[in-house]
């Protein structure tokens, strides 16, 4: 295939994946050869606890991975551009800047 030829993907979406999976948040990490995105949903309400050694209070958020996606580093740039573009479209369509506060703070 020539480098300057237009590409059109013929995407097949399996029937069992049409509904998709809901995720409350995502965790992104990488190795030298791959970026991994874990999409998570809350498994139970957050729980307050105290570290028995330090006495520090913390909130534990039980979550379950609903999908893990692995992509090559080269695709991260394309994904970032696509997300930025779709976010701009969403902001124009809804008139909103942010969907709300994050579930888990820094």
C-alpha positions in Angstrom: 0.0 0.0 0.0 1.4 3.4 -0.9 2.2 5.8 1.9 0.0 8.6 0.4 -3.0 6.4 -0.2 -6.1 7.3 1.9 -7.0 4.8 4.7 -10.5 3.8 5.6 -10.9 1.4 8.5 -13.6 -1.2 8.2 -14.4 -1.5 12.0 -16.2 -4.6 13.3 -17.8 -4.1 16.7 -18.7 -7.5 18.2 -22.3 -7.7 19.3 -21.4 -8.4 23.0 -19.4 -5.1 23.1 -22.1 -2.8 21.6 -23.3 -1.6 25.1 -19.7 -0.9 26.2 -18.6 -0.6 29.8 -19.2 2.3 32.2 -16.1 3.6 34.0 -15.9 6.1 36.8 -12.3 6.9 36.1 -9.1 5.6 34.5 -5.6 4.8 35.6 -2.8 5.2 33.0 0.6 3.7 33.3 3.4 2.6 30.9 6.3 0.3 30.2 9.1 1.1 27.7 7.0 -0.4 24.9 3.4 0.0 25.8 0.9 2.4 27.4 -1.8 0.8 29.5 -5.2 2.3 30.4 -7.2 0.7 33.1 -10.8 1.8 33.1 -12.4 1.4 36.6 -15.8 1.4 38.1 -16.5 1.9 41.8 -17.1 -1.5 43.5 -18.4 -0.1 46.8 -18.7 3.3 48.5 -15.4 4.8 49.7 -14.4 3.8 53.2 -12.6 5.9 55.8 -9.8 4.1 57.7 -6.9 4.9 59.9 -3.4 3.5 59.3 -2.6 1.4 62.4 1.1 2.3 62.2 1.0 6.0 61.5 -2.4 7.0 62.7 -3.0 8.8 59.3 -6.5 8.9 58.1 -7.2 7.8 54.6 -10.1 7.1 52.3 -10.0 3.8 50.4 -12.0 3.7 47.2 -12.7 0.0 46.2 -12.8 -0.2 42.4 -12.8 -2.9 39.7 -11.1 -2.8 36.3 -13.8 -3.1 33.7 -11.5 -2.8 30.7 -7.7 -2.7 30.1 -6.4 -1.2 26.9 -2.8 -1.5 25.7 -1.5 0.8 23.0 1.9 1.4 21.5 3.5 4.7 22.5 3.2 6.1 19.0 -0.6 5.9 19.3 -0.7 7.9 22.5 -0.3 11.1 20.5 -3.2 10.3 18.2 -5.3 9.4 21.2 -4.5 12.6 22.9 -5.4 14.6 19.8 -8.7 12.7 19.4 -9.7 13.2 23.0 -8.9 16.9 22.9 -10.9 17.3 19.7 -13.9 15.4 21.1 -13.8 17.4 24.3 -13.9 20.6 22.4 -16.9 19.4 20.4 -18.6 18.3 23.7 -17.9 21.8 25.3 -19.4 23.5 22.2 -22.5 21.2 22.1 -23.2 21.4 25.9 -21.9 24.8 26.8 -20.1 23.2 29.8 -16.4 23.3 30.6 -16.2 20.3 33.1 -18.5 17.4 33.9 -17.9 17.9 37.7 -15.4 17.2 40.4 -13.3 14.1 40.3 -14.4 11.2 42.5 -10.9 10.8 43.9 -8.7 13.9 44.7 -4.9 14.1 44.4 
